[in-house]
């Protein structure tokens, strides 16, 4: 790798560097430089600026006369490729002594080199060796002396590159111009969090964006929290997070990732909900209980985009926390919104005990499920996954009217697998699913969804979805069906053995005086046998007099309407 001297290495000027480009208006040229020399928009910003300085005298004069541009391209990644600090010192010199500094890239303590050698048998082999590098001394010398000029600091600490005393000395300095701070560490870094507990505590009056990724800073009492607008934290527990959020009155963007296991439950004294009035976007990755407990502890602004991603269910929230979380979420939906559209995608994996010698499935044991809930026209997304048998938390009953869901789309799929055959959808009867299935994670989650969507007037679901609703009603609502206001059902019947689910579902609703008015079967074409006018399924539905059915014949795209009647 070559090193650069204090002056630029001569390069061939681009062929486009004609009189036309050289005579561009200074304001236009300055705008071009600003766009292409922004390291947060262009990874080659430093090289671009260096190349522009060699196009023509006009371009060079503008480049060398713009210390603020050089101050923005303190690119640690570029500097670590060099064997000597000559070019790095030149960039710093061109940045002057007063311009704001943007520092980004990866801080590495040692340089990894490839060393080739021969084995006794003559085979060429390569190994990595670490050699001391100029960069750490350059970095801390320059940044410490110029910390008051730093405006944006976005740095990743490389593996085995922590230098606690130096970082502690740097991050406790006053930061009068700092607007954005991000310090992160790779997931493979094994060092303990030993940098400092009082990061940027003395002064950071302009700081609006703070990111701690896998470092674990203690910022609970930081005075700059009162004017922070974007906060991203990892390795934090719920208790500390709530203490921090109570001071963030201007917070708009919150990104949180919590460790999978911790010993810090939310203190009961902190559970009185507080409002994040300025919130626009919240993204939380945590276990299920922590997600619910957090949502029960603060209220978001209306229209705030919410994304929740939960890991495996290990502990379970109380029914009271669940209801508080749902109530708080309902308050962030857009004002005046009615008839929400809720889309639910659920996947359930079942392990099937089989007897291959008699080609029979004996019992299907659900093992894993994943769930995603999206409320359309309102930025709310919730993801959950877990072990089917471990999610046995209690649900509140009855549900208050928190959400006005007009349309529910339930995309539920069951995947059966065995050690003999990975594809058994046609041979495994639904009746083989274990009898305690209604107490497992997927069914509890579905029960919660149906409770939330109790006002829904239309349902779009699969045959598996109908089967699961029937199973839940049998155990939880034997005399009153879910979705009491449901009038329109959109579904498809892929196999003959699922027809009974549809007929049973419609029949039970009729008996409970909750009849389906419109059945939409047009999603999948139906076969009309020779000598018949209508498909077998439509003939079977005729007993539900007055119900309208939309369907289409195999081989056509025309949707037909049929009113059920007994001839």
C-alpha positions in Angstrom: 0.0 0.0 0.0 1.4 3.4 -1.0 1.5 6.5 1.1 0.7 10.0 0.0 3.0 13.0 0.4 1.9 16.4 1.7 1.1 17.4 -1.9 -1.2 15.5 -4.2 0.1 12.7 -6.3 -0.3 13.8 -9.9 -3.3 12.1 -11.6 -4.7 12.3 -15.1 -7.4 14.9 -15.2 -10.8 13.6 -16.4 -11.3 14.1 -20.1 -14.5 16.1 -19.3 -12.3 18.8 -17.7 -12.7 21.1 -20.6 -13.1 24.9 -20.7 -16.8 24.3 -20.1 -16.3 22.5 -16.8 -13.5 24.8 -15.7 -15.7 27.9 -16.3 -18.7 26.8 -14.3 -20.3 29.3 -12.0 -18.6 29.3 -8.6 -21.9 28.7 -6.8 -22.8 25.8 -9.1 -19.4 24.3 -8.7 -19.6 24.7 -4.9 -22.9 22.9 -4.9 -21.4 20.0 -6.9 -18.6 19.8 -4.4 -21.0 19.8 -1.5 -23.1 17.0 -2.9 -20.2 14.7 -3.9 -18.0 15.3 -1.0 -20.5 14.5 1.7 -19.2 11.3 3.4 -22.6 10.4 4.7 -24.0 10.3 1.2 -20.9 9.2 -0.7 -18.4 6.6 0.5 -15.7 8.1 -1.8 -16.1 11.7 -0.6 -12.4 12.1 0.4 -11.2 10.7 -2.9 -13.7 12.8 -4.8 -12.5 16.0 -3.2 -8.9 15.1 -3.8 -9.6 14.3 -7.5 -11.6 17.6 -8.0 -8.6 19.6 -6.8 -6.7 18.3 -9.9 -9.2 19.1 -12.6 -8.3 22.7 -13.3 -6.9 25.7 -11.5 -10.4 27.0 -10.8 -11.4 23.7 -9.3 -8.2 23.4 -7.3 -8.5 26.9 -6.0 -12.1 26.2 -4.9 -11.1 22.9 -3.2 -8.1 24.2 -1.4 -10.0 27.4 -0.4 -12.8 25.4 1.2 -11.5 24.2 4.6 -15.1 23.3 5.6 -15.1 20.6 2.8 -11.9 19.0 4.1 -13.2 19.2 7.6 -16.1 17.0 6.6 -14.1 14.2 5.0 -12.1 13.0 8.1 -12.6 9.4 6.8 -11.0 6.9 9.2 -11.5 4.0 6.8 -9.3 5.8 4.2 -6.6 6.7 6.7 -6.2 3.2 8.1 -5.2 1.9 4.6 -2.1 4.1 4.7 1.3 3.0 6.1 2.2 6.5 7.1 0.3 9.5 8.4 1.5 11.9 5.8 -1.7 12.1 3.8 -3.8 12.1 6.9 -1.9 15.1 8.3 -2.3 16.9 4.9 -6.1 16.5 5.1 -6.1 17.8 8.6 -4.0 20.8 7.5 -6.4 21.6 4.7 -9.3 21.5 7.1 -7.8 24.6 8.9 -8.2 25.4 12.5 -11.8 26.7 12.8 -14.0 24.6 10.4 -16.5 22.1 11.8 -15.4 18.5 11.6 -17.2 15.4 10.5 -15.5 12.2 11.6 -16.7 8.8 10.4 -15.4 5.3 9.9 -13.9 2.4 11.9 -11.3 2.9 14.6 -8.7 0.1 14.5 -5.9 -0.3 17.0 -3.7 -2.6 14.9 -3.3 -3.3 11.2 -4.0 -6.8 10.0 -1.5 -7.9 7.4 -1.4 -11.0 5.2 1.8 -13.0 5.5 2.6 -15.8 3.1 4.8 -18.8 3.9 5.5 -22.3 2.6 4.7 -25.5 4.4 7.4 -28.3 4.5 5.7 -29.9 1.5 6.0 -26.7 -0.5 2.3 -25.6 -0.2 1.8 -21.8 -0.1 -0.2 -20.7 2.9 -1.4 -17.4 4.3 -1.8 -16.2 7.9 -2.9 -13.0 9.4 -0.5 -11.0 11.6 -1.1 -7.9 13.6 1.4 -5.0 13.5 1.3 -1.7 15.4 -0.1 1.1 13.2 0.3 4.8 13.3 -3.4 5.5 13.3 -4.4 5.3 17.0 -1.9 8.0 18.0 -2.9 10.2 15.1 -6.6 9.7 15.9 -6.5 10.6 19.6 -4.0 13.4 19.2 -6.0 15.1 16.5 -9.5 14.4 17.8 -8.7 15.3 21.4 -7.1 18.6 20.4 -10.0 19.5 18.1 -13.0 18.0 19.9 -14.7 21.3 20.4 -14.9 21.6 16.5 -16.5 18.1 16.0 -20.0 18.4 14.7 -20.7 14.8 13.6 -19.0 11.8 15.1 -20.0 8.4 13.7 -17.4 5.8 14.6 -17.3 2.0 14.9 -14.7 0.4 17.2 -13.0 -2.5 15.5 -12.3 -5.9 17.2 -9.7 -5.7 19.9 -9.4 -1.9 19.5 -10.7 -0.6 22.8 -8.4 1.9 24.5 -10.4 2.8 27.6 -8.2 5.5 29.2 -8.0 7.5 25.9 -11.7 7.1 25.1 -12.6 8.2 28.7 -10.5 11.3 28.4 -12.0 12.2 25.0 -15.7 11.6 25.8 -15.7 13.7 28.9 -14.5 16.8 27.1 -17.0 19.7 26.5 -18.7 19.3 23.1 -20.0 22.8 22.2 -20.6 22.0 18.5 -21.5 18.3 18.6 -24.9 17.6 16.8 -24.6 13.9 16.1 -22.8 11.2 18.1 -22.6 7.5 17.3 -20.2 5.0 18.8 -20.7 1.3 18.0 -18.9 -2.0 18.4 -19.1 -5.1 16.2 -21.1 -8.0 17.5 -18.0 -10.1 17.7 -16.2 -7.7 20.0 -15.7 -9.3 23.4 -14.4 -6.3 25.4 -16.3 -5.2 28.5 -18.0 -1.8 28.6 -15.2 0.0 30.3 -15.0 3.4 28.5 -16.8 5.8 30.8 -20.0 6.3 32.8 -20.2 10.1 32.3 -20.2 10.5 28.5 -20.5 14.0 27.2 -21.7 15.2 30.6 -20.0 18.5 30.8 -21.6 20.2 27.8 -23.3 19.2 24.6 -25.8 22.0 24.0 -26.4 21.2 20.3 -26.6 17.4 20.5 -29.8 16.1 18.9 -28.8 12.6 17.7 -27.2 10.0 20.0 -26.5 6.3 19.1 -24.9 3.7 21.4 -24.6 0.4 19.6 -23.2 -2.5 21.8 -21.3 -0.1 24.0 -23.6 0.3 27.1 -23.0 3.9 28.2 -24.8 5.1 31.3 -26.6 8.3 30.2 -29.5 8.3 32.7 -28.5 11.8 34.1 -27.2 13.4 30.9 -28.3 17.0 30.8 -28.4 16.9 27.0 -31.4 14.5 27.0 -33.8 17.4 27.2 -33.0 18.5 23.6 -32.2 15.1 22.1 -34.4 14.3 19.0 -33.1 10.9 17.9 -32.0 8.2 20.4 -30.7 4.7 19.6 -29.7 2.4 22.4 -28.5 -1.1 22.7 -27.6 -3.2 25.8 -30.1 -1.3 27.9 -32.7 -2.6 30.4 -36.3 -1.5 30.6 -35.8 0.3 34.0 -33.0 2.5 32.7 -34.7 3.2 29.4 -37.8 4.6 31.2 -35.7 6.8 33.4 -34.0 8.2 30.3 -37.2 8.7 28.3 -38.8 10.8 31.1 -36.1 13.4 30.3 -36.5 13.4 26.5 -39.3 15.9 26.0 -38.4 16.6 22.3 -37.6 13.0 21.3 -38.9 12.1 17.8 -37.1 8.9 16.8 -36.4 6.1 19.3 -34.5 2.9 18.4 -34.0 0.3 21.1 -32.5 -3.2 21.2 -32.5 -4.9 24.6 -30.4 -7.9 25.6 -32.3 -11.2 25.6 -31.9 -11.8 29.3 -31.5 -9.3 32.1 -32.3 -8.8 35.8 -33.8 -5.3 35.7 -37.6 -5.3 35.7 -39.5 -2.1 35.4 -39.9 -0.5 38.8 -43.5 -0.2 39.9 -42.9 3.5 40.8 -42.2 4.2 37.1 -45.3 2.5 35.7 -47.5 5.7 35.6 -47.6 6.3 31.8 -46.0 9.4 30.5 -46.4 11.0 27.1 -43.8 11.3 24.3 -45.5 14.2 22.6 -43.0 14.7 19.8 -42.6 11.0 18.9 -42.6 10.2 15.2 -41.0 6.8 14.9 -40.4 4.1 17.5 -38.6 0.8 16.9 -38.1 -1.7 19.7 -36.5 -5.1 19.6 -36.9 -7.0 22.9 -38.5 -10.0 24.5 -42.3 -10.1 24.5 -42.7 -9.2 28.1 -40.4 -6.2 27.9 -42.2 -4.9 24.8 -45.5 -5.0 26.5 -44.3 -3.5 29.7 -42.6 -0.6 27.9 -45.7 0.1 25.8 -47.8 0.1 29.0 -45.4 2.7 30.5 -45.6 5.5 27.8 -48.0 7.0 25.3 -46.9 7.9 21.8 -48.0 10.8 19.7 -50.8 10.3 17.2 -49.5 9.0 13.9 -46.2 7.8 15.4 -44.8 4.9 13.3 -44.4 1.9 15.6 -42.4 -1.2 14.9 -42.1 -3.9 17.5 -39.9 -7.0 17.0 -39.9 -9.6 19.8 -37.6 -12.5 20.4 -38.7 -15.9 21.7 -41.4 -15.7 24.4 -39.7 -16.5 27.7 -41.7 -14.5 30.2 -45.2 -13.3 30.0 -46.8 -9.9 30.7 -49.7 -9.6 33.1 -53.2 -9.1 31.6 -53.2 -5.6 33.1 -49.9 -4.7 31.4 -51.2 -6.1 28.1 -54.4 -4.1 28.3 -52.5 -0.9 29.2 -50.2 -1.5 26.2 -53.1 -1.9 23.8 -54.8 1.1 25.2 -51.7 3.2 24.7 -51.2 1.9 21.2 -54.7 2.7 20.3 -54.1 6.3 21.2 -51.3 6.7 18.7 -53.5 5.8 15.7 -54.4 8.6 13.4 -57.1 10.9 14.7 -60.5 10.3 13.2 -59.5 7.0 11.6 -62.3 4.5 11.5 -62.6 1.0 10.0 -58.9 0.2 10.3 -57.4 -2.6 8.1 -55.5 -5.1 10.1 -53.3 -7.7 8.3 -52.0 -10.7 10.3 -49.6 -13.3 8.9 -49.0 -16.3 11.1 -46.9 -19.4 10.3 -47.1 -22.5 12.5 -44.7 -25.4 12.2 -45.9 -28.9 13.3 -43.8 -31.9 13.9 -45.7 -35.0 12.9 -45.3 -38.4 14.6 -45.7 -41.0 11.8 -45.8 -44.7 11.2 -44.3 -45.1 7.7 -45.1 -48.8 7.6 -48.8 -48.0 7.6 -48.5 -44.6 6.0 -50.4 -42.8 8.8 -49.9 -39.7 10.8 -50.7 -40.2 14.5 -50.2 -36.8 16.1 -49.1 -33.4 15.1 -47.1 -31.5 17.7 -46.8 -27.7 17.1 -43.3 -26.6 17.7 -42.7 -23.0 16.5 -44.8 -20.0 15.4 -44.1 -16.6 13.9 -46.6 -13.7 13.8 -46.6 -10.3 12.1 -49.4 -7.8 12.6 -49.7 -4.7 10.4 -52.3 -2.0 10.7 -52.6 -0.4 7.2 -52.9 3.4 6.9 -51.4 3.7 10.4 -47.8 2.9 10.7 -48.0 0.0 13.2 -46.1 -3.3 12.8 -45.7 -6.0 15.4 -43.6 -9.2 15.0 -43.6 -12.1 17.4 -42.0 -15.5 17.3 -41.7 -18.3 19.8 -42.0 -21.8 21.0 -45.6 -23.0 20.7 -45.6 -24.8 24.1 -44.0 -22.0 26.2 -46.4 -19.2 25.4 -49.1 -19.8 27.9 -49.8 -16.3 29.3 -53.2 -15.2 30.4 -55.4 -12.9 28.3 -57.7 -10.1 29.6 -61.4 -10.8 29.3 -63.5 -9.2 28.1 -61.7 -6.8 25.7 -62.8 -3.1 25.8 -63.4 -1.4 22.5 -59.9 0.0 21.9 -59.5 -0.5 18.1 -62.0 0.1 15.4 -60.9 -2.6 13.0 -63.2 -2.7 10.0 -61.4 -5.4 7.9 -59.2 -8.2 9.2 -56.9 -10.2 6.9 -55.7 -13.4 8.5 -53.0 -15.2 6.5 -52.4 -18.4 8.6 -50.4 -21.3 7.3 -49.6 -24.6 8.9 -46.5 -26.5 7.8 -46.2 -30.2 8.7 -42.8 -32.0 8.7 -41.5 -35.4 9.7 -38.2 -37.3 9.5 -39.6 -39.3 6.6 -41.4 -36.8 4.5 -41.1 -33.0 4.6 -44.4 -32.4 2.6 -47.5 -33.9 4.1 -50.3 -31.4 3.6 -52.6 -33.9 2.0 -52.1 -36.8 4.3 -52.1 -35.1 7.7 -55.6 -34.5 9.1 -56.1 -31.4 11.2 -57.8 -33.6 13.8 -54.3 -35.0 14.5 -53.2 -31.7 16.1 -52.6 -32.2 19.9 -55.7 -31.6 22.0 -54.0 -28.9 24.2 -53.2 -26.8 21.1 -55.7 -24.1 22.1 -53.6 -23.3 25.1 -50.4 -22.7 23.1 -48.8 -19.6 21.7 -50.4 -19.4 18.3 -53.9 -19.8 19.6 -53.4 -17.4 22.4 -52.0 -14.8 19.9 -55.0 -15.4 17.6 -57.4 -15.0 20.5 -55.8 -11.7 21.3 -56.1 -10.6 17.6 -59.8 -11.6 17.4 -60.4 -9.7 20.6 -58.8 -6.6 19.2 -60.7 -6.9 15.9 -64.1 -7.5 17.5 -65.7 -4.8 15.4 -64.5 -6.2 12.1 -67.2 -6.4 9.4 -65.1 -8.3 6.9 -62.6 -11.1 7.1 -60.1 -12.4 4.5 -58.5 -15.6 5.6 -57.4 -19.1 4.6 -59.0 -22.4 5.3 -56.4 -22.9 8.1 -57.6 -19.6 9.6 -61.2 -20.7 9.6 -60.1 -24.0 11.3 -58.3 -22.1 14.0 -61.2 -19.8 14.7 -63.5 -22.8 15.0 -61.1 -24.4 17.4 -60.9 -21.3 19.6 -64.7 -20.9 19.6 -65.1 -24.4 20.8 -62.9 -23.9 23.8 -63.5 -20.2 24.6 -66.8 -19.1 23.0 -69.0 -22.1 22.6 -72.2 -20.1 22.6 -71.1 -16.8 21.0 -68.8 -16.5 17.9 -65.8 -14.3 17.5 -66.2 -11.2 15.3 -69.9 -10.6 16.1 -70.3 -7.9 13.5 -68.8 -9.9 10.6 -70.8 -9.8 7.4 -68.3 -10.5 4.6 -66.0 -13.5 4.4 -63.4 -13.8 1.7 -61.6 -17.2 1.5 -60.7 -20.1 -0.7 -61.0 -23.9 -0.4 -58.0 -25.7 -1.7 -58.8 -29.2 -0.5 -62.0 -31.2 -0.1 -61.2 -31.9 3.5 -61.3 -28.2 4.3 -64.9 -27.7 3.0 -66.3 -28.9 6.3 -64.5 -26.0 8.1 -66.3 -23.5 5.9 -69.7 -25.1 6.2 -69.4 -25.4 9.9 -68.2 -21.8 10.4 -71.2 -20.4 8.4 -73.7 -22.8 10.1 -72.6 -21.9 13.6 -72.8 -18.2 12.9 -76.4 -18.6 11.5 -77.4 -20.5 14.7 -76.0 -17.6 16.8 -77.9 -15.0 14.7 -74.6 -13.7 13.3 -75.0 -14.8 9.7 -72.6 -14.2 6.9 -74.2 -12.0 4.2 -71.5 -12.2 1.5 -69.1 -15.1 0.8 -66.3 -14.3 -1.6 -64.8 -17.4 -3.2 -63.5 -15.7 -6.3 -59.9 -16.0 -5.3 -59.5 -19.6 -6.5 -61.6 -21.0 -9.4 -64.1 -23.8 -8.9 -64.7 -26.8 -11.1 -68.1 -27.4 -12.6 -68.6 -31.0 -13.3 -70.2 -32.3 -16.5 -73.9 -32.2 -16.4 -73.9 -29.6 -13.6 -74.6 -25.8 -13.7 -72.9 -25.0 -10.4 -69.9 -26.4 -8.6 -70.4 -28.9 -5.8 -69.3 -26.3 -3.2 -72.0 -23.8 -4.3 -74.6 -26.6 -4.2 -73.6 -27.4 -0.7 -73.9 -23.7 0.3 -77.5 -23.4 -1.0 -78.8 -24.4 2.4 -77.8 -21.0 3.7 -80.7 -19.3 2.1 -80.2 -15.6 1.1 -76.4 -15.6 1.4 -74.6 -14.1 -1.7 -71.7 -16.0 -3.1 -69.1 -14.6 -5.5 -67.2 -17.3 -7.5 -65.6 -17.9 -10.8 -65.4 -21.0 -13.0 -62.2 -22.7 -13.7 -60.7 -21.4 -17.0 -62.4 -18.0 -16.8 -61.7 -14.7 -15.1 -65.4 -13.6 -14.9 -66.7 -13.3 -11.3 -70.3 -14.6 -10.9 -72.8 -13.9 -8.2 -75.1 -16.6 -6.8 -77.8 -16.1 -4.2 -78.2 -19.3 -2.1 -81.6 -20.9 -2.2 -83.2 -24.3 -1.9 -85.0 -25.2 -5.1 
